[in-house]
Amino acid sequence: MHGTRVRSSKAFAPRRQSDAAPMSVVAAVVVVAFGLSLIAFTSVAFAKPAIAERFLSAFASSARTHYVEQVVRLLIGAALVVLSPTMWQPKMFWLFGWAIVVSSAVLLCFPWQWHHRLGERLLPLLVRHLRLYAGGSFAFGALLLYGVFAGGGAA
């Protein structure tokens, strides 16, 4: 070791907070937008249930909608994973994020028709209990927003 010089590499250096800030801002925007969209869905479900039913029936209705849905879910899940350290209850949101990422990755590996058939079986149940489902959407949206804005970090 005497006389040898150790090179420092930026690849192994800890990231500075300023390096992570742009990604955290994008993640915060995605999570807040998702939380607000869940709350907006709740409003639509109570005010115009037919529109909410049409919206739900569009999921996995074609290969295109299936893949778009999975990409959006991957984006939301990744945003939760990235943002979770700065959120209220970081472990919970980290787990939610990874659950969304993993379930989306699994759905990407299966034929979209399987997802479509599952949706056809579940849609009547969702429509029958639309207000309950909308209440859950509102609760999760509010939890996401609380998690972002009550968190102890720089989001």
TIVO-2410 file (N, C-alpha, C; in nm, 3 decimals):
# residues 155
REC num residu      c1      c2      c3 atome chaine
REC   1      M   0.081  -0.119   0.000     N      A
REC   1      M   0.000   0.000   0.000    CA      A
REC   1      M   0.085   0.125   0.000     C      A
REC   2      H   0.209   0.112   0.046     N      A
REC   2      H   0.298   0.227   0.051    CA      A
REC   2      H   0.334   0.269  -0.091     C      A
REC   3      G   0.307   0.390  -0.123     N      A
REC   3      G   0.342   0.442  -0.254    CA      A
REC   3      G   0.234   0.423  -0.360     C      A
REC   4      T   0.130   0.346  -0.331     N      A
REC   4      T   0.023   0.331  -0.430    CA      A
REC   4      T  -0.079   0.441  -0.408     C      A
REC   5      R  -0.129   0.486  -0.517     N      A
REC   5      R  -0.226   0.595  -0.513    CA      A
REC   5      R  -0.365   0.539  -0.541     C      A
REC   6      V  -0.459   0.572  -0.457     N      A
REC   6      V  -0.596   0.527  -0.476    CA      A
REC   6      V  -0.672   0.638  -0.546     C      A
REC   7      R  -0.728   0.601  -0.658     N      A
REC   7      R  -0.809   0.700  -0.731    CA      A
REC   7      R  -0.948   0.707  -0.671     C      A
REC   8      S  -0.997   0.825  -0.664     N      A
REC   8      S  -1.136   0.838  -0.621    CA      A
REC   8      S  -1.223   0.837  -0.745     C      A
REC   9      S  -1.334   0.774  -0.735     N      A
REC   9      S  -1.424   0.765  -0.848    CA      A
REC   9      S  -1.558   0.825  -0.810     C      A
REC  10      K  -1.610   0.909  -0.896     N      A
REC  10      K  -1.741   0.968  -0.869    CA      A
REC  10      K  -1.851   0.863  -0.869     C      A
REC  11      A  -1.825   0.752  -0.940     N      A
REC  11      A  -1.927   0.647  -0.946    CA      A
REC  11      A  -1.953   0.588  -0.808     C      A
REC  12      F  -1.852   0.591  -0.721     N      A
REC  12      F  -1.868   0.532  -0.589    CA      A
REC  12      F  -1.884   0.636  -0.480     C      A
REC  13      A  -1.882   0.761  -0.516     N      A
REC  13      A  -1.897   0.868  -0.418    CA      A
REC  13      A  -2.045   0.880  -0.382     C      A
REC  14      P  -2.073   0.913  -0.257     N      A
REC  14      P  -2.214   0.932  -0.220    CA      A
REC  14      P  -2.273   1.050  -0.296     C      A
REC  15      R  -2.400   1.035  -0.330     N      A
REC  15      R  -2.466   1.142  -0.405    CA      A
REC  15      R  -2.494   1.259  -0.314     C      A
REC  16      R  -2.469   1.377  -0.366     N      A
REC  16      R  -2.502   1.498  -0.292    CA      A
REC  16      R  -2.652   1.521  -0.303     C      A
REC  17      Q  -2.707   1.592  -0.207     N      A
REC  17      Q  -2.850   1.621  -0.208    CA      A
REC  17      Q  -2.888   1.695  -0.336     C      A
REC  18      S  -2.800   1.785  -0.384     N      A
REC  18      S  -2.833   1.861  -0.504    CA      A
REC  18      S  -2.840   1.772  -0.627     C      A
REC  19      D  -2.766   1.658  -0.628     N      A
REC  19      D  -2.774   1.565  -0.741    CA      A
REC  19      D  -2.909   1.496  -0.747     C      A
REC  20      A  -2.967   1.467  -0.632     N      A
REC  20      A  -3.093   1.395  -0.626    CA      A
REC  20      A  -3.213   1.489  -0.635     C      A
REC  21      A  -3.193   1.617  -0.617     N      A
REC  21      A  -3.305   1.712  -0.611    CA      A
REC  21      A  -3.393   1.712  -0.737     C      A
REC  22      P  -3.337   1.718  -0.858     N      A
REC  22      P  -3.426   1.718  -0.975    CA      A
REC  22      P  -3.512   1.593  -0.985     C      A
REC  23      M  -3.455   1.476  -0.952     N      A
REC  23      M  -3.533   1.353  -0.957    CA      A
REC  23      M  -3.642   1.354  -0.850     C      A
REC  24      S  -3.611   1.408  -0.733     N      A
REC  24      S  -3.710   1.415  -0.626    CA      A
REC  24      S  -3.824   1.510  -0.663     C      A
REC  25      V  -3.792   1.617  -0.731     N      A
REC  25      V  -3.896   1.712  -0.773    CA      A
REC  25      V  -3.989   1.645  -0.874     C      A
REC  26      V  -3.932   1.576  -0.971     N      A
REC  26      V  -4.014   1.505  -1.071    CA      A
REC  26      V  -4.098   1.399  -1.002     C      A
REC  27      A  -4.039   1.323  -0.910     N      A
REC  27      A  -4.112   1.220  -0.837    CA      A
REC  27      A  -4.226   1.283  -0.756     C      A
REC  28      A  -4.200   1.396  -0.692     N      A
REC  28      A  -4.304   1.463  -0.614    CA      A
REC  28      A  -4.419   1.508  -0.704     C      A
REC  29      V  -4.387   1.561  -0.820     N      A
REC  29      V  -4.491   1.603  -0.914    CA      A
REC  29      V  -4.577   1.484  -0.956     C      A
REC  30      V  -4.513   1.371  -0.986     N      A
REC  30      V  -4.586   1.250  -1.028    CA      A
REC  30      V  -4.676   1.201  -0.915     C      A
REC  31      V  -4.624   1.194  -0.794     N      A
REC  31      V  -4.702   1.143  -0.681    CA      A
REC  31      V  -4.818   1.237  -0.648     C      A
REC  32      V  -4.792   1.367  -0.647     N      A
REC  32      V  -4.899   1.463  -0.619    CA      A
REC  32      V  -5.006   1.457  -0.729     C      A
REC  33      A  -4.964   1.451  -0.854     N      A
REC  33      A  -5.061   1.441  -0.965    CA      A
REC  33      A  -5.145   1.315  -0.952     C      A
REC  34      F  -5.082   1.204  -0.915     N      A
REC  34      F  -5.157   1.079  -0.897    CA      A
REC  34      F  -5.255   1.091  -0.781     C      A
REC  35      G  -5.211   1.147  -0.669     N      A
REC  35      G  -5.300   1.166  -0.556    CA      A
REC  35      G  -5.421   1.253  -0.592     C      A
REC  36      L  -5.394   1.361  -0.663     N      A
REC  36      L  -5.504   1.450  -0.706    CA      A
REC  36      L  -5.597   1.379  -0.804     C      A
REC  37      S  -5.541   1.296  -0.892     N      A
REC  37      S  -5.626   1.224  -0.988    CA      A
REC  37      S  -5.715   1.122  -0.917     C      A
REC  38      L  -5.665   1.060  -0.811     N      A
REC  38      L  -5.750   0.968  -0.735    CA      A
REC  38      L  -5.865   1.042  -0.668     C      A
REC  39      I  -5.836   1.160  -0.617     N      A
REC  39      I  -5.941   1.241  -0.555    CA      A
REC  39      I  -6.041   1.290  -0.660     C      A
REC  40      A  -5.990   1.328  -0.777     N      A
REC  40      A  -6.079   1.370  -0.886    CA      A
REC  40      A  -6.168   1.254  -0.931     C      A
REC  41      F  -6.111   1.133  -0.938     N      A
REC  41      F  -6.192   1.015  -0.973    CA      A
REC  41      F  -6.307   0.998  -0.874     C      A
REC  42      T  -6.279   1.020  -0.747     N      A
REC  42      T  -6.383   1.009  -0.645    CA      A
REC  42      T  -6.496   1.107  -0.673     C      A
REC  43      S  -6.461   1.230  -0.707     N      A
REC  43      S  -6.562   1.331  -0.738    CA      A
REC  43      S  -6.648   1.288  -0.856     C      A
REC  44      V  -6.582   1.238  -0.959     N      A
REC  44      V  -6.655   1.193  -1.078    CA      A
REC  44      V  -6.745   1.074  -1.044     C      A
REC  45      A  -6.694   0.981  -0.964     N      A
REC  45      A  -6.771   0.862  -0.930    CA      A
REC  45      A  -6.899   0.897  -0.855     C      A
REC  46      F  -6.894   1.001  -0.772     N      A
REC  46      F  -7.014   1.041  -0.699    CA      A
REC  46      F  -7.105   1.131  -0.783     C      A
REC  47      A  -7.047   1.218  -0.865     N      A
REC  47      A  -7.127   1.312  -0.944    CA      A
REC  47      A  -7.181   1.249  -1.073     C      A
REC  48      K  -7.099   1.174  -1.142     N      A
REC  48      K  -7.135   1.113  -1.271    CA      A
REC  48      K  -7.087   0.968  -1.276     C      A
REC  49      P  -7.156   0.877  -1.208     N      A
REC  49      P  -7.109   0.738  -1.200    CA      A
REC  49      P  -7.090   0.671  -1.337     C      A
REC  50      A  -7.170   0.708  -1.436     N      A
REC  50      A  -7.156   0.646  -1.569    CA      A
REC  50      A  -7.020   0.679  -1.631     C      A
REC  51      I  -6.971   0.800  -1.609     N      A
REC  51      I  -6.839   0.837  -1.662    CA      A
REC  51      I  -6.730   0.758  -1.591     C      A
REC  52      A  -6.743   0.743  -1.461     N      A
REC  52      A  -6.645   0.665  -1.384    CA      A
REC  52      A  -6.647   0.519  -1.430     C      A
REC  53      E  -6.763   0.466  -1.456     N      A
REC  53      E  -6.775   0.327  -1.504    CA      A
REC  53      E  -6.709   0.311  -1.641     C      A
REC  54      R  -6.731   0.407  -1.730     N      A
REC  54      R  -6.666   0.403  -1.862    CA      A
REC  54      R  -6.515   0.410  -1.850     C      A
REC  55      F  -6.469   0.494  -1.759     N      A
REC  55      F  -6.325   0.508  -1.735    CA      A
REC  55      F  -6.266   0.374  -1.688     C      A
REC  56      L  -6.330   0.310  -1.592     N      A
REC  56      L  -6.280   0.183  -1.540    CA      A
REC  56      L  -6.286   0.073  -1.645     C      A
REC  57      S  -6.389   0.074  -1.727     N      A
REC  57      S  -6.402  -0.033  -1.828    CA      A
REC  57      S  -6.299  -0.019  -1.940     C      A
REC  58      A  -6.235   0.096  -1.952     N      A
REC  58      A  -6.134   0.115  -2.056    CA      A
REC  58      A  -6.002   0.047  -2.022     C      A
REC  59      F  -5.978   0.018  -1.893     N      A
REC  59      F  -5.852  -0.046  -1.854    CA      A
REC  59      F  -5.843  -0.185  -1.914     C      A
REC  60      A  -5.727  -0.216  -1.970     N      A
REC  60      A  -5.698  -0.347  -2.028    CA      A
REC  60      A  -5.798  -0.386  -2.137     C      A
REC  61      S  -5.858  -0.289  -2.202     N      A
REC  61      S  -5.954  -0.319  -2.308    CA      A
REC  61      S  -5.885  -0.351  -2.440     C      A
REC  62      S  -5.758  -0.319  -2.449     N      A
REC  62      S  -5.679  -0.351  -2.569    CA      A
REC  62      S  -5.533  -0.364  -2.526     C      A
REC  63      A  -5.452  -0.415  -2.616     N      A
REC  63      A  -5.310  -0.428  -2.585    CA      A
REC  63      A  -5.251  -0.290  -2.555     C      A
REC  64      R  -5.289  -0.193  -2.633     N      A
REC  64      R  -5.235  -0.058  -2.614    CA      A
REC  64      R  -5.268  -0.002  -2.476     C      A
REC  65      T  -5.396  -0.010  -2.436     N      A
REC  65      T  -5.433   0.044  -2.305    CA      A
REC  65      T  -5.366  -0.034  -2.192     C      A
REC  66      H  -5.351  -0.165  -2.212     N      A
REC  66      H  -5.284  -0.247  -2.111    CA      A
REC  66      H  -5.140  -0.199  -2.091     C      A
REC  67      Y  -5.066  -0.182  -2.200     N      A
REC  67      Y  -4.926  -0.141  -2.188    CA      A
REC  67      Y  -4.911   0.003  -2.139     C      A
REC  68      V  -4.999   0.090  -2.182     N      A
REC  68      V  -4.995   0.228  -2.132    CA      A
REC  68      V  -5.022   0.229  -1.981     C      A
REC  69      E  -5.121   0.151  -1.939     N      A
REC  69      E  -5.152   0.144  -1.796    CA      A
REC  69      E  -5.032   0.094  -1.717     C      A
REC  70      Q  -4.964  -0.007  -1.766     N      A
REC  70      Q  -4.850  -0.062  -1.693    CA      A
REC  70      Q  -4.734   0.037  -1.687     C      A
REC  71      V  -4.711   0.109  -1.796     N      A
REC  71      V  -4.603   0.209  -1.797    CA      A
REC  71      V  -4.635   0.321  -1.698     C      A
REC  72      V  -4.760   0.365  -1.696     N      A
REC  72      V  -4.800   0.470  -1.601    CA      A
REC  72      V  -4.785   0.418  -1.457     C      A
REC  73      R  -4.826   0.294  -1.433     N      A
REC  73      R  -4.810   0.236  -1.300    CA      A
REC  73      R  -4.663   0.224  -1.261     C      A
REC  74      L  -4.578   0.184  -1.357     N      A
REC  74      L  -4.433   0.178  -1.328    CA      A
REC  74      L  -4.380   0.316  -1.291     C      A
REC  75      L  -4.424   0.419  -1.363     N      A
REC  75      L  -4.381   0.555  -1.334    CA      A
REC  75      L  -4.425   0.598  -1.194     C      A
REC  76      I  -4.549   0.568  -1.159     N      A
REC  76      I  -4.601   0.606  -1.027    CA      A
REC  76      I  -4.528   0.528  -0.918     C      A
REC  77      G  -4.510   0.399  -0.938     N      A
REC  77      G  -4.439   0.318  -0.839    CA      A
REC  77      G  -4.296   0.363  -0.821     C      A
REC  78      A  -4.227   0.390  -0.931     N      A
REC  78      A  -4.088   0.437  -0.922    CA      A
REC  78      A  -4.082   0.573  -0.852     C      A
REC  79      A  -4.178   0.659  -0.881     N      A
REC  79      A  -4.182   0.791  -0.815    CA      A
REC  79      A  -4.200   0.774  -0.665     C      A
REC  80      L  -4.284   0.681  -0.624     N      A
REC  80      L  -4.302   0.657  -0.480    CA      A
REC  80      L  -4.174   0.605  -0.416     C      A
REC  81      V  -4.105   0.514  -0.485     N      A
REC  81      V  -3.979   0.461  -0.431    CA      A
REC  81      V  -3.876   0.572  -0.416     C      A
REC  82      V  -3.863   0.657  -0.519     N      A
REC  82      V  -3.765   0.766  -0.516    CA      A
REC  82      V  -3.799   0.868  -0.408     C      A
REC  83      L  -3.926   0.901  -0.396     N      A
REC  83      L  -3.969   1.007  -0.304    CA      A
REC  83      L  -3.987   0.958  -0.160     C      A
REC  84      S  -4.005   0.830  -0.142     N      A
REC  84      S  -4.040   0.777  -0.009    CA      A
REC  84      S  -3.948   0.821   0.105     C      A
REC  85      P  -3.815   0.834   0.085     N      A
REC  85      P  -3.732   0.877   0.199    CA      A
REC  85      P  -3.768   1.014   0.254     C      A
REC  86      T  -3.831   1.098   0.173     N      A
REC  86      T  -3.867   1.233   0.219    CA      A
REC  86      T  -4.012   1.242   0.263     C      A
REC  87      M  -4.085   1.131   0.256     N      A
REC  87      M  -4.227   1.132   0.287    CA      A
REC  87      M  -4.253   1.092   0.432     C      A
REC  88      W  -4.371   1.126   0.480     N      A
REC  88      W  -4.419   1.077   0.608    CA      A
REC  88      W  -4.432   0.925   0.595     C      A
REC  89      Q  -4.391   0.849   0.692     N      A
REC  89      Q  -4.392   0.703   0.690    CA      A
REC  89      Q  -4.318   0.647   0.568     C      A
REC  90      P  -4.189   0.676   0.555     N      A
REC  90      P  -4.114   0.639   0.436    CA      A
REC  90      P  -4.114   0.490   0.404     C      A
REC  91      K  -4.109   0.404   0.505     N      A
REC  91      K  -4.108   0.260   0.478    CA      A
REC  91      K  -4.238   0.214   0.414     C      A
REC  92      M  -4.350   0.269   0.459     N      A
REC  92      M  -4.480   0.232   0.405    CA      A
REC  92      M  -4.489   0.273   0.257     C      A
REC  93      F  -4.450   0.397   0.227     N      A
REC  93      F  -4.458   0.443   0.089    CA      A
REC  93      F  -4.356   0.373  -0.001     C      A
REC  94      W  -4.241   0.338   0.055     N      A
REC  94      W  -4.142   0.261  -0.020    CA      A
REC  94      W  -4.202   0.125  -0.057     C      A
REC  95      L  -4.271   0.063   0.037     N      A
REC  95      L  -4.335  -0.066   0.013    CA      A
REC  95      L  -4.447  -0.053  -0.090     C      A
REC  96      F  -4.531   0.049  -0.078     N      A
REC  96      F  -4.636   0.074  -0.178    CA      A
REC  96      F  -4.574   0.089  -0.316     C      A
REC  97      G  -4.469   0.169  -0.325     N      A
REC  97      G  -4.404   0.192  -0.454    CA      A
REC  97      G  -4.352   0.063  -0.516     C      A
REC  98      W  -4.281  -0.017  -0.436     N      A
REC  98      W  -4.228  -0.142  -0.490    CA      A
REC  98      W  -4.340  -0.240  -0.524     C      A
REC  99      A  -4.449  -0.241  -0.448     N      A
REC  99      A  -4.562  -0.328  -0.480    CA      A
REC  99      A  -4.621  -0.291  -0.616     C      A
REC 100      I  -4.631  -0.162  -0.643     N      A
REC 100      I  -4.683  -0.117  -0.773    CA      A
REC 100      I  -4.585  -0.153  -0.884     C      A
REC 101      V  -4.456  -0.132  -0.863     N      A
REC 101      V  -4.355  -0.162  -0.964    CA      A
REC 101      V  -4.355  -0.312  -0.995     C      A
REC 102      V  -4.351  -0.395  -0.892     N      A
REC 102      V  -4.344  -0.541  -0.914    CA      A
REC 102      V  -4.471  -0.592  -0.980     C      A
REC 103      S  -4.588  -0.548  -0.933     N      A
REC 103      S  -4.713  -0.597  -0.994    CA      A
REC 103      S  -4.725  -0.551  -1.139     C      A
REC 104      S  -4.677  -0.432  -1.170     N      A
REC 104      S  -4.679  -0.384  -1.308    CA      A
REC 104      S  -4.584  -0.465  -1.395     C      A
REC 105      A  -4.465  -0.495  -1.342     N      A
REC 105      A  -4.368  -0.575  -1.417    CA      A
REC 105      A  -4.423  -0.715  -1.444     C      A
REC 106      V  -4.492  -0.771  -1.346     N      A
REC 106      V  -4.552  -0.904  -1.365    CA      A
REC 106      V  -4.659  -0.897  -1.474     C      A
REC 107      L  -4.744  -0.795  -1.467     N      A
REC 107      L  -4.850  -0.783  -1.568    CA      A
REC 107      L  -4.792  -0.761  -1.708     C      A
REC 108      L  -4.677  -0.696  -1.717     N      A
REC 108      L  -4.613  -0.679  -1.847    CA      A
REC 108      L  -4.564  -0.811  -1.905     C      A
REC 109      C  -4.540  -0.908  -1.820     N      A
REC 109      C  -4.489  -1.039  -1.864    CA      A
REC 109      C  -4.600  -1.133  -1.912     C      A
REC 110      F  -4.723  -1.102  -1.878     N      A
REC 110      F  -4.835  -1.188  -1.917    CA      A
REC 110      F  -4.908  -1.128  -2.038     C      A
REC 111      P  -4.974  -1.212  -2.116     N      A
REC 111      P  -5.052  -1.159  -2.229    CA      A
REC 111      P  -5.159  -1.062  -2.180     C      A
REC 112      W  -5.179  -0.955  -2.253     N      A
REC 112      W  -5.275  -0.853  -2.211    CA      A
REC 112      W  -5.416  -0.911  -2.200     C      A
REC 113      Q  -5.445  -1.015  -2.277     N      A
REC 113      Q  -5.579  -1.075  -2.273    CA      A
REC 113      Q  -5.610  -1.132  -2.134     C      A
REC 114      W  -5.510  -1.181  -2.062     N      A
REC 114      W  -5.533  -1.231  -1.926    CA      A
REC 114      W  -5.577  -1.116  -1.835     C      A
REC 115      H  -5.511  -1.004  -1.849     N      A
REC 115      H  -5.547  -0.885  -1.771    CA      A
REC 115      H  -5.688  -0.841  -1.809     C      A
REC 116      H  -5.719  -0.847  -1.937     N      A
REC 116      H  -5.852  -0.809  -1.986    CA      A
REC 116      H  -5.959  -0.900  -1.925     C      A
REC 117      R  -5.936  -1.031  -1.925     N      A
REC 117      R  -6.033  -1.125  -1.867    CA      A
REC 117      R  -6.052  -1.102  -1.717     C      A
REC 118      L  -5.943  -1.073  -1.647     N      A
REC 118      L  -5.954  -1.041  -1.504    CA      A
REC 118      L  -6.038  -0.916  -1.485     C      A
REC 119      G  -6.014  -0.816  -1.568     N      A
REC 119      G  -6.093  -0.693  -1.561    CA      A
REC 119      G  -6.240  -0.717  -1.589     C      A
REC 120      E  -6.270  -0.803  -1.685     N      A
REC 120      E  -6.410  -0.834  -1.715    CA      A
REC 120      E  -6.480  -0.899  -1.596     C      A
REC 121      R  -6.406  -0.980  -1.521     N      A
REC 121      R  -6.464  -1.045  -1.403    CA      A
REC 121      R  -6.481  -0.948  -1.287     C      A
REC 122      L  -6.386  -0.854  -1.272     N      A
REC 122      L  -6.389  -0.763  -1.158    CA      A
REC 122      L  -6.474  -0.638  -1.180     C      A
REC 123      L  -6.491  -0.597  -1.306     N      A
REC 123      L  -6.564  -0.473  -1.335    CA      A
REC 123      L  -6.706  -0.472  -1.276     C      A
REC 124      P  -6.786  -0.578  -1.291     N      A
REC 124      P  -6.920  -0.574  -1.230    CA      A
REC 124      P  -6.917  -0.553  -1.079     C      A
REC 125      L  -6.819  -0.611  -1.012     N      A
REC 125      L  -6.804  -0.592  -0.868    CA      A
REC 125      L  -6.768  -0.447  -0.836     C      A
REC 126      L  -6.675  -0.389  -0.914     N      A
REC 126      L  -6.637  -0.249  -0.893    CA      A
REC 126      L  -6.755  -0.155  -0.917     C      A
REC 127      V  -6.830  -0.181  -1.023     N      A
REC 127      V  -6.943  -0.095  -1.056    CA      A
REC 127      V  -7.052  -0.106  -0.948     C      A
REC 128      R  -7.075  -0.228  -0.902     N      A
REC 128      R  -7.176  -0.249  -0.798    CA      A
REC 128      R  -7.139  -0.174  -0.670     C      A
REC 129      H  -7.010  -0.168  -0.640     N      A
REC 129      H  -6.963  -0.100  -0.519    CA      A
REC 129      H  -6.879   0.022  -0.553     C      A
REC 130      L  -6.923   0.096  -0.653     N      A
REC 130      L  -6.845   0.210  -0.704    CA      A
REC 130      L  -6.817   0.314  -0.596     C      A
REC 131      R  -6.915   0.345  -0.515     N      A
REC 131      R  -6.895   0.447  -0.410    CA      A
REC 131      R  -6.793   0.401  -0.307     C      A
REC 132      L  -6.795   0.274  -0.274     N      A
REC 132      L  -6.696   0.221  -0.179    CA      A
REC 132      L  -6.557   0.226  -0.242     C      A
REC 133      Y  -6.546   0.186  -0.368     N      A
REC 133      Y  -6.419   0.190  -0.441    CA      A
REC 133      Y  -6.370   0.335  -0.451     C      A
REC 134      A  -6.461   0.427  -0.480     N      A
REC 134      A  -6.426   0.569  -0.489    CA      A
REC 134      A  -6.380   0.621  -0.353     C      A
REC 135      G  -6.443   0.576  -0.247     N      A
REC 135      G  -6.399   0.615  -0.113    CA      A
REC 135      G  -6.257   0.568  -0.085     C      A
REC 136      G  -6.225   0.447  -0.128     N      A
REC 136      G  -6.089   0.396  -0.114    CA      A
REC 136      G  -5.991   0.476  -0.197     C      A
REC 137      S  -6.032   0.515  -0.317     N      A
REC 137      S  -5.947   0.599  -0.402    CA      A
REC 137      S  -5.921   0.734  -0.336     C      A
REC 138      F  -6.026   0.790  -0.278     N      A
REC 138      F  -6.010   0.918  -0.209    CA      A
REC 138      F  -5.913   0.903  -0.091     C      A
REC 139      A  -5.931   0.797  -0.014     N      A
REC 139      A  -5.845   0.776   0.104    CA      A
REC 139      A  -5.699   0.759   0.062     C      A
REC 140      F  -5.675   0.680  -0.043     N      A
REC 140      F  -5.537   0.660  -0.088    CA      A
REC 140      F  -5.479   0.789  -0.145     C      A
REC 141      G  -5.559   0.864  -0.221     N      A
REC 141      G  -5.513   0.992  -0.275    CA      A
REC 141      G  -5.479   1.090  -0.164     C      A
REC 142      A  -5.565   1.096  -0.062     N      A
REC 142      A  -5.539   1.186   0.051    CA      A
REC 142      A  -5.415   1.141   0.129     C      A
REC 143      L  -5.398   1.009   0.144     N      A
REC 143      L  -5.280   0.956   0.212    CA      A
REC 143      L  -5.152   0.992   0.136     C      A
REC 144      L  -5.156   0.981   0.004     N      A
REC 144      L  -5.040   1.019  -0.077    CA      A
REC 144      L  -5.006   1.167  -0.059     C      A
REC 145      L  -5.107   1.251  -0.067     N      A
REC 145      L  -5.083   1.395  -0.051    CA      A
REC 145      L  -5.033   1.426   0.088     C      A
REC 146      Y  -5.091   1.364   0.189     N      A
REC 146      Y  -5.043   1.386   0.326    CA      A
REC 146      Y  -4.899   1.339   0.339     C      A
REC 147      G  -4.870   1.223   0.280     N      A
REC 147      G  -4.734   1.170   0.286    CA      A
REC 147      G  -4.631   1.262   0.225     C      A
REC 148      V  -4.667   1.327   0.114     N      A
REC 148      V  -4.576   1.419   0.048    CA      A
REC 148      V  -4.560   1.547   0.130     C      A
REC 149      F  -4.671   1.607   0.170     N      A
REC 149      F  -4.665   1.740   0.231    CA      A
REC 149      F  -4.636   1.739   0.380     C      A
REC 150      A  -4.658   1.626   0.447     N      A
REC 150      A  -4.625   1.617   0.590    CA      A
REC 150      A  -4.490   1.552   0.611     C      A
REC 151      G  -4.428   1.512   0.502     N      A
REC 151      G  -4.298   1.445   0.511    CA      A
REC 151      G  -4.191   1.538   0.565     C      A
REC 152      G  -4.082   1.477   0.608     N      A
REC 152      G  -3.977   1.556   0.670    CA      A
REC 152      G  -3.865   1.588   0.577     C      A
REC 153      G  -3.892   1.597   0.446     N      A
REC 153      G  -3.780   1.615   0.354    CA      A
REC 153      G  -3.796   1.730   0.258     C      A
REC 154      A  -3.708   1.733   0.164     N      A
REC 154      A  -3.704   1.839   0.064    CA      A
REC 154      A  -3.770   1.794  -0.063     C      A
REC 155      A  -3.899   1.779  -0.062     N      A
REC 155      A  -3.969   1.739  -0.183    CA      A
REC 155      A  -4.027   1.859  -0.252     C      A
***
